[in-house]
């Protein structure tokens, strides 16, 4: 009786969210029963909408718990539960062509901003974006010399338990889909080593004079309407003039969105370099609000200007009313940077034949102009900094040691989930009679010892009422330092003079 009621509740959820019509109710219930190997139903869901009493995740959890008791989940792990609840939700998900048709109808009637807002909500309703997990993330803002920067501790990706890790080792390997970004993921059932995607849908978009690309939302949502724009073909990432053309083409069609690309080299690039893709969304990042300092006119490119941006990383802002002029000027800057050398500040483009210079580009359409922020990157390493000279240095690895990708370049720190527990423990230890001893003997937070003692030295009135806020502020300060580590031309006099020399070399 319990499982029958839960399935009815799930059907009514889909009805209330307009994912199905009244005449679909019995059909969908039967589809759910087939998945769960149920031969008969005790009650038939009514075709009328009912008031919602519980969140989708609660309904699904009850169904999954029942499935575990009946042996439908071998180990009842997060991965197995995700595979099954995605299969259940796929019962209510429209065909890709129908989703695109709905998107275009809204776009035609109410505009593209309304269409992306609908699609974003739809992705949450079908449980592709899991609201319950996104709600776990910690978020705050930290004031810095460069304005407020955004901090998030990512808790939306569940940690795998040992059973899942072991099961994945023995799972059948497959080259289909080739990667997590391929369009072949749409509707894919998934397996233990590849997430279920039956509830994934994408919206086609044409870029660069006819190339097929697709828009989907990230299941992890680091910011509002966090979208992924992916190439239809599985081709590696490569920053070129075509990249700039695609970015400005996109913001021309979606002027309420920014769009950007990770650099195309290891260390300074993103986590997936094997499939060309961009990230976009309806969100104003801190870097977009940063002041423009020195500005130069690029007279060979119409009204295009290039400005030095006040930011801990090295950013040029290219602006103009004509998108082709902006694209051409940006390509000229990329080519100039590719071979640019300034030994006085350690800017070297090659080690032998190995290139080190790259660019992280971000596009917007703002106040009638196309903008391309070009963030200069370099992935050179040294004995002192084996993970990267322009990469988080060892003294900040207790907070973050991973690559600084596109999202963080723009001023949103995506920090590891371990920090939530560590900061709670660290705050408690810092308020004890012997904080140094308490921290040093705790393996999980010992790495924070030097940092914590410096904080205690700066604040004379730490107590339970302020310790959390102070630690958050100090984490933000560390992230600002991390961004400065990734800056090629530093924010000191010598570095900024060198940056201006580069700008004045542009023609």
N, C-alpha and C positions, 0 to 999 in steps of 0.2 A: 504493500500500500504506500509506503514512504517513497519508494523510487517513482511510483506512478504519479504521485503528487508533485514531486520535484520536476519530472518531465513536463507535466502540465504547466508548472510555474515557468519553466524555461520557454515553452511555446508562447505563453502569454507575454513574457518579456519581449520576445521577437515581434509579437503583434503590436505591443505598445510602442516599440521603436520603429514601426512601419517597415520592418525588414521583410514581413510577409503580409498577405491579405487574409481576410476572414476565411475564404475558401481553401486556404493552404493549411489550416490548423491541423486537421486530421492527417493529411499527407505528411506533414513535418513530424508529428508525433510518431507515426509509423516508421519514419526514417531513423529517428532516435532509438526506437525500440530495436530495430535491426542491428544498429551499431552495438547495442548493449546486450544483444542476444536474448531479447524478451519476446515471448511468443504471444502474449495477450496483455491487454490493458484492462484495468479495473474500472477506470473512469475516462470519459472522453473530455478533452478540454473544450470549454465553451468558446464560441466564435466571437464573443464580445470582449472588448478591452476591459482590463481590471486595473485598479490602482496598484502601483508598484509598492511593495513593502520591503523588499530586500535587494541588495546589489547583485549584479550578475555573478561576481566572483563567489559570493556566498552560496548561490544556487548551484553553481558548478562544483564547488567544493563538496557539497552534500552528495552530488551524483558521483563524483570521483571516489569519495570515501566508500560509498556503496559498491562501486565497481571493484575497489581493492578487496573488499570482503568476499566478493564473488569470484576472485581469481582473474579478473580482466586486466589487472596490473601486476606484473610479475614481482617487481620490487617496490612498487608504490613510490618511486622517486619523482622528483620535480620534472625530469625529462619525460618520463612515461605519462605523468599526469597532463603535461602540456600537449603531448601527442594526441591523447584521447580527448581533452576538452576542445582542442582545435578541430578535431574531426566532428565533434558534436555541433560546434558552432557553424561548421561548413554547411550544415543542413539548411541554414537560413540565409546564406550568402548568395547574392545574385551572380549571374554569369558576368565575366569581365566586360562584354559588350554592353550589358544593361547598366552596369555601374558607370561606364564612360558616357553612355547616353544620358543618364541622370545628371552627371556632372555638366555636360554641354548644355542641357536644357536650363539648368540653374545659371550657368555662365551667360547664356543668351538673354535670359529674363532679368537677372539681378546683378550681373557682373562677375568677373573672375574672382574677386575677393570673397563674395558670397559662396561661390562654387568650392573654393579651397576650404572655407570654414565648414561647409556641409561635409566634404570628404574627410576632413579631420575628425569631426564628430562621428561619422559613420565608421571609421577605423576603430574608434573606441567602443562603439556599440557592438561591433562584431568580434570584439576581444582580440583584435590584432595588436592594438595598443592596450595593454592591460592596466586599466586605471588603478587597480588596487596596488600594483607594484610601483607605478610611477609616484603614487602618493607617499611612498616610503622615503623618497629622496630628501635629503636635507639641502636647503637653499638659503643663502644670505648674500648680502652685498657688503663690500668693504671699501671705505673711502681711501684713496691713494693720491699721490701727486698727479696722477693721470686721470682723475675722476673715479667714480665708483666702478669697481670690477665685481663680476658675479662669481659666486662660488657655489658648487654643488658637490655633495658627496653622493656618489652613485650607488643606490641600494636597490635599483630596479632589476638588476641582473642577479638572479638567485645563484648562490654558490652551489657547485656540484658536490654531492657527497661521494664517498669512496665507491659505493656500489655503481653509481653512474659512470664514474671514470673507468672502472674495471669493465663494465658492460660495453662502453664505447670502444675499448680496445679490441673486443671480439666481434663488434658489429661488422656487417658486410660493408666493405669499402666500395665506393662508387664514384664515378666521374660525372654523375648527373645529379643535380645541376653542377656545372663546373665550379661555381662559387656561390656565396650567399647573395650576390648582387645580380646574378643572371636572371633574365626575364622568365626563364624556365622554372623559377621558384613559384610562380603564380599557380596556385591550386595544388602544389606538390604536398604529398602526404607526410613527408619527412621520415626520419629514422633516428635511431639512438644517437648518431653522430651528425645529424643534420635536422634543424628545427622544422616542425610542421608549418606549412604555409597555405593550407586550404582556404584560409580567410584573407589571404593577401590579394589585393587588386592594385593595378597601376593605371595611370592616366597617360596616354601617349602625348608627346610633345615633339614638334618638329624644330630642329635647330640647325644653324649653319647651312641654310639653303637646301634642306630636304633630308637631313640625317634623322634617323629614328631614335628617339630617346624616350624614357618613361619616368613619370613622377610617382613616387610612393612615399609613405611616411615611415620614419624610423620607429620600430617597436619600443624604443627606449626613451624617446622624447626628452632631450636635454633642454629644449626651449620650445616656445609656442609654435605649433605647426612645423615641427622639425621634419623637413622633407629630404628625401634622397632622390637625386636626378641621375639616372643611370643609362649608360649606352646600351642599345639593343644588342650590340655585338660584344663578345667577351674579348676586349682588347685592353692592353695595359695602359695605365695612366701616362699621359705625356702632355706637358705644358707647351703650347705652341700658339701661333696666331689663331689657329682654329679654336683653341680653348677660349681666348678672349672673345672671338666672334660668337661662340655659343653662349657665353655668359651674358653678353649684352642683348643677344636675341631673346634670352630667357626673361630678363627683367623688362624688356619691351612688352612681352606678352603677360608677364606677372609683375607689374610695377609695384605691388605692395610687398613683394618678397625681396630679400637679398639672395645671392647665390655665390658660392665660392668653391674653390678646389684646393685640396691639399697639394703640396709640392710633389714632384714626381721622383724624388730620390729617397733612399733609406735614411733613417734617423730624423730627417726634417719632414718626411712625408707622413701619410696616414697609415693605418694598419692594413688596408687592402690596396695594394698597388697594381694588382693583376687585372683589375676591371675598372675601366675609366668611369668615374662617377663624380658628382658634385653634391654639396649639401646646401640646402636652401631653407627659407622659412620666413614667417611673419614675426620678426623679432629685431629689435634694435640693440646690437651689441655695444659694449662700452667703447670699442675702438671706433665705431661709427660716430660717436659723440665727441671724440678727441679733437682738440683744436688743431687747425692748420697753421704751421709756422711760416717759414720762407716759401714764397710762391714764385715760380718762373713761368713765363709764357713760352709755349713751344710753337713758334710762329709758322713753322713748316706744316703744321697740322691744324689750320684754321684757328678756332677760338680755344683750343685745348691748352689747359694749364697743368702744371705738375707742382704739388706742394709737399713739403716735408711735414709729416704728421707727428704731433707730440704724443709719443707712445714709447714704452720701453723696448719694443722691437723696432726694426728698421722698416718704416712704411712710407711709400710714395703714393699720393692720391692724384690720380689722373682724371680730369673732368672736362667735359665738353658737350655741346648740344648735338653734334653729329656723331652717331655711334661708330661710323667707319673711321673717322679721324681718331676717336678714342682708341679703337682697336689697333690702328696703325701706330699710334704713339706708344701704346703699351708694348707692342711687339718690338719696336725700336729699343725701348728700355730693357726688355728681356734679352735681346741680342747683345746690347752693350754690357749688361751685367754678366752675361755668360762668360765673358773673357776678361772682366775687369779685375785689376790687381792693385792693391795698395799695401805694400809690405810694412808701412809705418804703423798700421793698426791690425796687422795679421790677416788681411783679406787676400786669400790666395785662391784662384779659380780651379787649379788643377794640381794633382800629384801624379807626375808622369802624364799618362793619357786618361787618368780617372778624373771626371768632372766633379766639382764640389758645389758650384753655384746653382741655386734653384729659386723659384718664385712661388709664393702662395698668393693667388689672386682672389679678390672678392669684388663682386659687382653690385651696384644699386642704381635705381633711377630716382633722383631726388631733386626737387625744385627745378624740374624741366631739363636736367642734365644727366647724362650717363656718367657714372663714377666707376672707376676701377682702382681699388686699393691694391697696390703691388707690394707684398711683404718680401723683402730680400732675405734669402736663407743661404746657409752654407753648412755642409755636413762633414767638414773636416774633423779628424780626431787627432789626439796627441797622447804622449805618455802620461801627461798630467790629467788629461780628460779623455780617457779611452772610449767613453760612450758618446763623445761629441764635444767639441770646443764650444759650439753654440747650441748647447743642450743643457738641461738641468744639471748643475754641478753637484758633486758628491755631498756637499754640506746641506743640500736641500732634499736629498733622497729619502729622508725620513718622512717627508710629506708626499713627494712625487718624484719618480725617476723615469717615468715613461715619456715617449715622444711628445713634443708640443705640436699638435696638429691644428687643423683649421679652426675648430671651435675655440680652442684655448688661445690661439693667436689673436682672436678677436676679443678676448677678455673674459671668457667664461671658463673657469677651472672645472674640469671633470675629475674629481679626486676619488681615489679608491675607497670602497666601502669599509675597509678595515679601520679607517680613521674615526668613524662614529664611536666605536667601542674604545679605541685608543685614547681619544680626546676625553671621554668620560672618565676613564681610569686615570689619565694624566692629571685632570683637574682635581680629582679626589686626592691623589698623591701629593700634589703641590700644596694642598692645604693642611697636610699633616705636620707634626712637630719636626720630623726628619725627612723632608721631601727628597733630598738627594739619595738617601738610603732606600726609601720606598720605591723610587723610580728605577734605580739601578738594579734592584733585585727582582723586578717584574720584567720578564723576557719580552712581553708584548710592547712595552713602552720605554724600555731602556734606550732605544735608539733616539728618543726625544730628549734625553737628559740634558745635554748642553743647551739646547734651545729653551727648555723649560726653566733652567736656572737663569738664563739671560732675561727671560720674561719676568721672573720673580724679582730680579734686580731692578727692572724698570718700573715695576708697580709696587708701591708700598702698602696697598690696602686690598690685597686679594682676599676674597671671602666667597661664601656660597652664592651670594647675590650677584656677583659680577664675573666669576671665573669663566663661565661658559662664553659670555660675550667677548671677554678679553682674548680667550683662546681662538675664537672665530676671527677676531680682528687680526691676530698674529698669523693665523693661517693665510689670510688674505694678503698680508704683507709678504709672506714667503712666496706666494704665487706671483706677486709683483716682481720679486727678485728673480724668480724662475724665468719670467718673460724677459727680464734684462739680460739674463744669461744667454737667451736665444737671440738677442739682438746682435746683428753683425757689426753695425756702427754703434758704439756705446753712447750713452747719454752724457758723457763728460765732454769737456772742451775739445780734446783731441779727437774723439770719436765723431762729434758733430761737425767739426771742421772737415774731417775726411768725408763725411756724408755729403756735405755741400760741394766738395770737389767732384764727387760722383755726379750729383745733380747737374753741375755746370758742364760736365762732359757730354751731356745728352744733346743730340742734334736732330 
